[in-house]
Amino acid sequence: MTAKEIFFKTLQFGWIKRGLGLLNILIAVIQFAILMGISTLFNNEGVGVAMFIVWLCVIGIVNFILNHYIGYMVKAGHVAVITMAFKTGTVPENPVGTGKAMVKNASGHPMFTSR
């Protein structure tokens, strides 16, 4: 099995990561619109600055959860499936489900035990 074949058979992980990035942007834009809309209701620059600071804090938290936690879990599943493909010579039928199971059960999975 070549690297190109493995790449194309595990491309779903790349799309999931791309989707997480787009979701992050969508959440940021929606939150910005809501918070700036609230600040215009008060017609005060101080409220606008406060809402901007709140937006930055909330986006930092959302970014951490989406990209640094969920994103790394997706990346770990991708690496586990690629490792399995190089070790066994085949990519599983459902690479995302297999990767998810391997990340959840990493300590007891035979793939990670020494022989």
C-alpha positions as CSV (number, residue, x, y, z in Angstrom):
1,M,0.0,0.0,0.0
2,T,1.5,3.3,-1.0
3,A,1.4,6.6,0.9
4,K,-0.9,8.1,-1.8
5,E,-3.4,5.3,-1.3
6,I,-3.4,5.7,2.5
7,F,-3.7,9.5,2.0
8,F,-6.8,9.2,-0.1
9,K,-8.4,6.5,2.0
10,T,-8.0,8.6,5.2
11,L,-8.9,11.9,3.7
12,Q,-12.0,12.0,5.8
13,F,-9.9,13.1,8.8
14,G,-8.7,16.1,6.8
15,W,-12.2,17.1,6.0
16,I,-13.2,16.9,9.6
17,K,-10.3,19.1,10.6
18,R,-11.3,21.6,7.9
19,G,-14.9,21.5,9.1
20,L,-13.7,22.3,12.7
21,G,-11.9,25.3,11.4
22,L,-14.9,26.5,9.5
23,L,-17.1,26.0,12.5
24,N,-14.7,28.0,14.6
25,I,-15.0,30.9,12.1
26,L,-18.7,30.6,11.9
27,I,-19.1,30.8,15.6
28,A,-16.7,33.8,15.8
29,V,-18.7,35.7,13.2
30,I,-22.1,35.0,14.8
31,Q,-20.9,35.9,18.3
32,F,-19.3,39.1,17.0
33,A,-22.5,40.1,15.3
34,I,-24.6,39.4,18.4
35,L,-22.2,41.2,20.8
36,M,-21.7,44.2,18.6
37,G,-25.5,44.3,18.1
38,I,-25.9,44.4,21.8
39,S,-23.3,47.2,22.1
40,T,-25.2,49.3,19.5
41,L,-28.4,49.1,21.5
42,F,-26.6,50.9,24.3
43,N,-25.0,53.5,21.9
44,N,-22.0,53.7,24.2
45,E,-18.3,53.2,23.2
46,G,-17.5,51.7,26.6
47,V,-20.1,48.9,26.1
48,G,-18.7,48.3,22.6
49,V,-15.2,47.9,24.0
50,A,-16.5,45.6,26.8
51,M,-18.4,43.4,24.3
52,F,-15.3,43.2,22.1
53,I,-13.2,42.0,25.1
54,V,-16.0,39.5,26.0
55,W,-15.9,38.3,22.3
56,L,-12.2,37.8,22.4
57,C,-12.4,35.8,25.6
58,V,-15.3,33.6,24.4
59,I,-13.6,33.0,21.0
60,G,-10.4,32.0,22.8
61,I,-12.3,29.4,24.8
62,V,-14.2,28.1,21.7
63,N,-10.9,27.9,19.7
64,F,-9.3,26.0,22.5
65,I,-12.1,23.5,22.7
66,L,-12.6,23.0,18.9
67,N,-9.1,23.1,17.6
68,H,-6.9,22.1,20.6
69,Y,-9.0,19.4,22.1
70,I,-11.3,18.0,19.5
71,G,-8.8,18.8,16.7
72,Y,-6.0,16.9,18.4
73,M,-8.3,14.0,19.1
74,V,-9.1,13.8,15.3
75,K,-5.4,14.1,14.6
76,A,-4.6,11.3,17.0
77,G,-7.2,9.1,15.4
78,H,-5.7,9.9,11.9
79,V,-2.2,9.0,13.0
80,A,-3.5,5.8,14.6
81,V,-5.2,4.7,11.4
82,I,-2.2,5.6,9.3
83,T,0.0,3.6,11.6
84,M,-2.3,0.7,11.4
85,A,-2.3,1.0,7.6
86,F,1.5,0.9,7.4
87,K,1.7,-1.9,9.9
88,T,-1.1,-4.2,8.5
89,G,-1.1,-3.0,4.9
90,T,-4.8,-2.2,4.8
91,V,-6.9,0.8,5.8
92,P,-10.0,-0.2,7.7
93,E,-13.4,0.0,6.1
94,N,-14.5,2.9,8.4
95,P,-11.3,4.8,9.2
96,V,-13.0,7.5,11.3
97,G,-14.8,5.0,13.5
98,T,-11.7,2.9,13.9
99,G,-9.6,5.9,14.7
100,K,-12.1,7.0,17.3
101,A,-12.2,3.6,18.9
102,M,-8.4,3.5,18.9
103,V,-8.1,6.9,20.6
104,K,-10.7,6.0,23.2
105,N,-9.1,2.6,24.0
106,A,-5.4,3.5,23.4
107,S,-4.1,1.8,26.5
108,G,-5.6,-1.6,25.8
109,H,-5.4,-1.7,22.0
110,P,-3.2,-4.4,20.6
111,M,-1.8,-1.9,18.1
112,F,-0.1,0.0,21.0
113,T,1.3,-3.0,23.0
114,S,4.8,-4.2,22.4
115,R,5.4,-7.6,20.9
